[in-house]
């Protein structure tokens, strides 16, 4: 059974992948605690996916998702910062 059954390409590009990017970025930031490393991992993953799964027109989305990943790392930093204050 296909995991993405019923999801069209536009829903994937506008909803599923951005949400997945934010969630993965926050989790990686909580584990690795290095913004540049997390954003680089996401960029390389999307760059590989651009040429393996999609086509070269997906490259602009690669950069957009990298920026979204940076926002996710900032959210992860806030969780780390305010999580230590409450303990």
VMD Tcl script that builds the backbone (N, CA, C; Angstrom):
set m [mol new atoms 261]
animate dup $m
set s [atomselect $m all]
$s set {name element resname resid chain x y z} {
  {N N UNK 1 A 0.837 -1.181 0.000}
  {CA C UNK 1 A 0.000 0.000 0.000}
  {C C UNK 1 A 0.881 1.243 0.000}
  {N N UNK 2 A 0.542 2.173 -0.817}
  {CA C UNK 2 A 1.307 3.399 -0.947}
  {C C UNK 2 A 1.013 4.331 0.230}
  {N N UNK 3 A 2.066 4.812 0.888}
  {CA C UNK 3 A 1.903 5.693 2.041}
  {C C UNK 3 A 1.277 7.022 1.639}
  {N N UNK 4 A 1.576 7.488 0.465}
  {CA C UNK 4 A 1.061 8.771 -0.005}
  {C C UNK 4 A -0.158 8.602 -0.895}
  {N N UNK 5 A -0.893 7.524 -0.735}
  {CA C UNK 5 A -2.065 7.255 -1.544}
  {C C UNK 5 A -3.118 8.347 -1.316}
  {N N UNK 6 A -3.561 8.971 -2.372}
  {CA C UNK 6 A -4.576 10.006 -2.280}
  {C C UNK 6 A -4.007 11.405 -2.171}
  {N N UNK 7 A -2.689 11.538 -2.079}
  {CA C UNK 7 A -2.078 12.867 -2.017}
  {C C UNK 7 A -1.566 13.215 -3.402}
  {N N UNK 8 A -2.066 14.327 -3.922}
  {CA C UNK 8 A -1.626 14.783 -5.229}
  {C C UNK 8 A -0.311 15.542 -5.132}
  {N N UNK 9 A 0.268 15.865 -6.273}
  {CA C UNK 9 A 1.562 16.555 -6.243}
  {C C UNK 9 A 1.507 17.940 -5.600}
  {N N UNK 10 A 0.411 18.660 -5.774}
  {CA C UNK 10 A 0.327 19.993 -5.182}
  {C C UNK 10 A 0.183 19.924 -3.661}
  {N N UNK 11 A -0.585 18.952 -3.170}
  {CA C UNK 11 A -0.705 18.776 -1.724}
  {C C UNK 11 A 0.630 18.375 -1.119}
  {N N UNK 12 A 1.372 17.561 -1.849}
  {CA C UNK 12 A 2.684 17.138 -1.396}
  {C C UNK 12 A 3.630 18.334 -1.292}
  {N N UNK 13 A 3.663 19.166 -2.325}
  {CA C UNK 13 A 4.588 20.298 -2.368}
  {C C UNK 13 A 4.190 21.386 -1.379}
  {N N UNK 14 A 2.903 21.655 -1.215}
  {CA C UNK 14 A 2.475 22.783 -0.389}
  {C C UNK 14 A 2.180 22.423 1.068}
  {N N UNK 15 A 1.891 21.161 1.376}
  {CA C UNK 15 A 1.499 20.816 2.743}
  {C C UNK 15 A 2.361 19.719 3.359}
  {N N UNK 16 A 2.457 18.582 2.711}
  {CA C UNK 16 A 3.122 17.431 3.322}
  {C C UNK 16 A 4.624 17.664 3.511}
  {N N UNK 17 A 5.318 18.075 2.475}
  {CA C UNK 17 A 6.763 18.261 2.586}
  {C C UNK 17 A 7.161 19.419 3.502}
  {N N UNK 18 A 6.469 20.573 3.466}
  {CA C UNK 18 A 6.834 21.621 4.435}
  {C C UNK 18 A 6.624 21.190 5.890}
  {N N UNK 19 A 5.516 20.507 6.181}
  {CA C UNK 19 A 5.285 20.035 7.542}
  {C C UNK 19 A 6.323 18.996 7.958}
  {N N UNK 20 A 6.629 18.096 7.050}
  {CA C UNK 20 A 7.647 17.090 7.312}
  {C C UNK 20 A 9.010 17.745 7.549}
  {N N UNK 21 A 9.306 18.771 6.782}
  {CA C UNK 21 A 10.575 19.489 6.926}
  {C C UNK 21 A 10.673 20.161 8.287}
  {N N UNK 22 A 9.615 20.801 8.721}
  {CA C UNK 22 A 9.630 21.476 10.026}
  {C C UNK 22 A 9.796 20.450 11.147}
  {N N UNK 23 A 9.040 19.372 11.089}
  {CA C UNK 23 A 9.107 18.350 12.141}
  {C C UNK 23 A 10.497 17.736 12.204}
  {N N UNK 24 A 11.050 17.361 11.072}
  {CA C UNK 24 A 12.383 16.759 11.038}
  {C C UNK 24 A 13.439 17.748 11.507}
  {N N UNK 25 A 13.314 19.013 11.122}
  {CA C UNK 25 A 14.285 20.025 11.534}
  {C C UNK 25 A 14.255 20.252 13.038}
  {N N UNK 26 A 13.071 20.305 13.603}
  {CA C UNK 26 A 12.961 20.493 15.054}
  {C C UNK 26 A 13.572 19.300 15.780}
  {N N UNK 27 A 13.254 18.098 15.341}
  {CA C UNK 27 A 13.784 16.894 15.993}
  {C C UNK 27 A 15.306 16.834 15.863}
  {N N UNK 28 A 15.822 17.087 14.662}
  {CA C UNK 28 A 17.273 17.068 14.472}
  {C C UNK 28 A 17.960 18.152 15.286}
  {N N UNK 29 A 17.331 19.317 15.406}
  {CA C UNK 29 A 17.916 20.393 16.191}
  {C C UNK 29 A 17.970 20.008 17.670}
  {N N UNK 30 A 16.938 19.328 18.163}
  {CA C UNK 30 A 16.939 18.890 19.557}
  {C C UNK 30 A 18.012 17.835 19.812}
  {N N UNK 31 A 18.326 17.031 18.796}
  {CA C UNK 31 A 19.323 15.973 18.945}
  {C C UNK 31 A 20.735 16.493 18.679}
  {N N UNK 32 A 20.937 17.166 17.549}
  {CA C UNK 32 A 22.273 17.574 17.117}
  {C C UNK 32 A 22.695 18.910 17.732}
  {N N UNK 33 A 21.758 19.843 17.855}
  {CA C UNK 33 A 21.991 21.175 18.439}
  {C C UNK 33 A 22.965 22.041 17.628}
  {N N UNK 34 A 23.024 21.843 16.339}
  {CA C UNK 34 A 23.844 22.665 15.450}
  {C C UNK 34 A 23.018 23.044 14.237}
  {N N UNK 35 A 22.680 24.348 14.131}
  {CA C UNK 35 A 21.786 24.813 13.054}
  {C C UNK 35 A 22.344 24.507 11.675}
  {N N UNK 36 A 23.606 24.816 11.466}
  {CA C UNK 36 A 24.201 24.644 10.141}
  {C C UNK 36 A 24.202 23.183 9.700}
  {N N UNK 37 A 24.459 22.290 10.624}
  {CA C UNK 37 A 24.472 20.861 10.293}
  {C C UNK 37 A 23.071 20.380 9.914}
  {N N UNK 38 A 22.072 20.797 10.688}
  {CA C UNK 38 A 20.698 20.385 10.421}
  {C C UNK 38 A 20.224 20.916 9.075}
  {N N UNK 39 A 20.455 22.198 8.823}
  {CA C UNK 39 A 20.029 22.796 7.550}
  {C C UNK 39 A 20.782 22.155 6.386}
  {N N UNK 40 A 22.054 21.839 6.580}
  {CA C UNK 40 A 22.834 21.191 5.522}
  {C C UNK 40 A 22.314 19.792 5.216}
  {N N UNK 41 A 21.943 19.054 6.249}
  {CA C UNK 41 A 21.393 17.706 6.048}
  {C C UNK 41 A 20.101 17.786 5.234}
  {N N UNK 42 A 19.233 18.719 5.598}
  {CA C UNK 42 A 17.963 18.870 4.880}
  {C C UNK 42 A 18.218 19.303 3.436}
  {N N UNK 43 A 19.138 20.241 3.230}
  {CA C UNK 43 A 19.435 20.702 1.878}
  {C C UNK 43 A 19.967 19.570 1.010}
  {N N UNK 44 A 20.917 18.808 1.535}
  {CA C UNK 44 A 21.491 17.701 0.757}
  {C C UNK 44 A 20.421 16.649 0.455}
  {N N UNK 45 A 19.565 16.367 1.423}
  {CA C UNK 45 A 18.507 15.376 1.195}
  {C C UNK 45 A 17.561 15.830 0.085}
  {N N UNK 46 A 17.149 17.098 0.131}
  {CA C UNK 46 A 16.258 17.602 -0.922}
  {C C UNK 46 A 16.981 17.740 -2.264}
  {N N UNK 47 A 18.258 18.044 -2.232}
  {CA C UNK 47 A 19.009 18.144 -3.483}
  {C C UNK 47 A 19.108 16.778 -4.157}
  {N N UNK 48 A 19.374 15.756 -3.375}
  {CA C UNK 48 A 19.405 14.394 -3.925}
  {C C UNK 48 A 18.020 13.997 -4.437}
  {N N UNK 49 A 16.980 14.309 -3.641}
  {CA C UNK 49 A 15.617 13.971 -4.062}
  {C C UNK 49 A 15.215 14.718 -5.326}
  {N N UNK 50 A 15.740 15.933 -5.509}
  {CA C UNK 50 A 15.417 16.714 -6.702}
  {C C UNK 50 A 15.782 15.958 -7.967}
  {N N UNK 51 A 16.962 15.359 -7.982}
  {CA C UNK 51 A 17.424 14.718 -9.208}
  {C C UNK 51 A 17.111 13.226 -9.273}
  {N N UNK 52 A 16.778 12.619 -8.136}
  {CA C UNK 52 A 16.451 11.194 -8.139}
  {C C UNK 52 A 14.947 10.973 -8.274}
  {N N UNK 53 A 14.160 11.708 -7.479}
  {CA C UNK 53 A 12.718 11.487 -7.467}
  {C C UNK 53 A 11.943 12.468 -8.337}
  {N N UNK 54 A 12.389 13.709 -8.360}
  {CA C UNK 54 A 11.674 14.754 -9.082}
  {C C UNK 54 A 12.487 15.137 -10.314}
  {N N UNK 55 A 12.263 16.339 -10.825}
  {CA C UNK 55 A 13.099 16.824 -11.922}
  {C C UNK 55 A 13.728 18.151 -11.521}
  {N N UNK 56 A 14.488 18.742 -12.409}
  {CA C UNK 56 A 15.255 19.938 -12.053}
  {C C UNK 56 A 14.371 21.139 -11.728}
  {N N UNK 57 A 13.123 21.115 -12.111}
  {CA C UNK 57 A 12.238 22.227 -11.755}
  {C C UNK 57 A 11.901 22.222 -10.260}
  {N N UNK 58 A 12.151 21.111 -9.577}
  {CA C UNK 58 A 11.923 21.027 -8.132}
  {C C UNK 58 A 13.036 21.727 -7.358}
  {N N UNK 59 A 14.086 22.152 -8.040}
  {CA C UNK 59 A 15.239 22.758 -7.375}
  {C C UNK 59 A 14.865 24.009 -6.592}
  {N N UNK 60 A 13.943 24.814 -7.105}
  {CA C UNK 60 A 13.522 26.004 -6.365}
  {C C UNK 60 A 12.862 25.606 -5.054}
  {N N UNK 61 A 12.117 24.496 -5.050}
  {CA C UNK 61 A 11.501 24.022 -3.821}
  {C C UNK 61 A 12.553 23.517 -2.845}
  {N N UNK 62 A 13.650 23.020 -3.361}
  {CA C UNK 62 A 14.760 22.594 -2.517}
  {C C UNK 62 A 15.249 23.768 -1.670}
  {N N UNK 63 A 15.392 24.932 -2.271}
  {CA C UNK 63 A 15.843 26.113 -1.539}
  {C C UNK 63 A 14.756 26.624 -0.586}
  {N N UNK 64 A 13.521 26.562 -0.999}
  {CA C UNK 64 A 12.419 26.996 -0.129}
  {C C UNK 64 A 12.326 26.089 1.090}
  {N N UNK 65 A 12.439 24.777 0.900}
  {CA C UNK 65 A 12.376 23.852 2.028}
  {C C UNK 65 A 13.596 23.990 2.932}
  {N N UNK 66 A 14.733 24.381 2.371}
  {CA C UNK 66 A 15.906 24.644 3.199}
  {C C UNK 66 A 15.657 25.842 4.098}
  {N N UNK 67 A 15.019 26.874 3.585}
  {CA C UNK 67 A 14.658 28.025 4.409}
  {C C UNK 67 A 13.644 27.625 5.480}
  {N N UNK 68 A 12.679 26.797 5.120}
  {CA C UNK 68 A 11.709 26.299 6.097}
  {C C UNK 68 A 12.422 25.478 7.166}
  {N N UNK 69 A 13.436 24.734 6.776}
  {CA C UNK 69 A 14.229 23.973 7.736}
  {C C UNK 69 A 14.942 24.900 8.713}
  {N N UNK 70 A 15.446 26.025 8.217}
  {CA C UNK 70 A 16.088 26.993 9.106}
  {C C UNK 70 A 15.093 27.516 10.142}
  {N N UNK 71 A 13.873 27.757 9.718}
  {CA C UNK 71 A 12.830 28.184 10.661}
  {C C UNK 71 A 12.578 27.074 11.689}
  {N N UNK 72 A 12.572 25.835 11.247}
  {CA C UNK 72 A 12.404 24.709 12.165}
  {C C UNK 72 A 13.534 24.610 13.181}
  {N N UNK 73 A 14.768 24.912 12.756}
  {CA C UNK 73 A 15.882 24.894 13.703}
  {C C UNK 73 A 15.744 26.017 14.729}
  {N N UNK 74 A 15.214 27.159 14.312}
  {CA C UNK 74 A 14.976 28.243 15.262}
  {C C UNK 74 A 13.918 27.852 16.282}
  {N N UNK 75 A 12.885 27.156 15.844}
  {CA C UNK 75 A 11.865 26.654 16.766}
  {C C UNK 75 A 12.498 25.651 17.737}
  {N N UNK 76 A 13.354 24.782 17.226}
  {CA C UNK 76 A 14.053 23.831 18.087}
  {C C UNK 76 A 14.939 24.529 19.104}
  {N N UNK 77 A 15.604 25.608 18.681}
  {CA C UNK 77 A 16.418 26.397 19.614}
  {C C UNK 77 A 15.566 27.006 20.718}
  {N N UNK 78 A 14.388 27.506 20.357}
  {CA C UNK 78 A 13.492 28.070 21.374}
  {C C UNK 78 A 13.047 27.001 22.364}
  {N N UNK 79 A 12.777 25.805 21.866}
  {CA C UNK 79 A 12.387 24.707 22.755}
  {C C UNK 79 A 13.531 24.376 23.713}
  {N N UNK 80 A 14.750 24.333 23.189}
  {CA C UNK 80 A 15.906 24.047 24.035}
  {C C UNK 80 A 16.105 25.165 25.060}
  {N N UNK 81 A 16.015 26.406 24.609}
  {CA C UNK 81 A 16.263 27.556 25.481}
  {C C UNK 81 A 15.240 27.639 26.607}
  {N N UNK 82 A 13.968 27.562 26.273}
  {CA C UNK 82 A 12.926 27.691 27.287}
  {C C UNK 82 A 12.690 26.407 28.054}
  {N N UNK 83 A 13.112 25.267 27.503}
  {CA C UNK 83 A 13.003 24.012 28.217}
  {C C UNK 83 A 13.996 23.939 29.367}
  {N N UNK 84 A 15.179 24.521 29.191}
  {CA C UNK 84 A 16.174 24.543 30.255}
  {C C UNK 84 A 15.793 25.518 31.365}
  {N N UNK 85 A 15.102 26.612 31.014}
  {CA C UNK 85 A 14.696 27.584 32.025}
  {C C UNK 85 A 13.648 27.014 32.968}
  {N N UNK 86 A 12.768 26.153 32.461}
  {CA C UNK 86 A 11.696 25.624 33.284}
  {C C UNK 86 A 12.160 24.492 34.186}
  {N N UNK 87 A 13.322 23.921 33.903}
  {CA C UNK 87 A 13.833 22.800 34.721}
  {C C UNK 87 A 14.610 23.314 35.885}
}
mol reanalyze $m
mol bondsrecalc $m
mol representation Tube
mol addrep $m
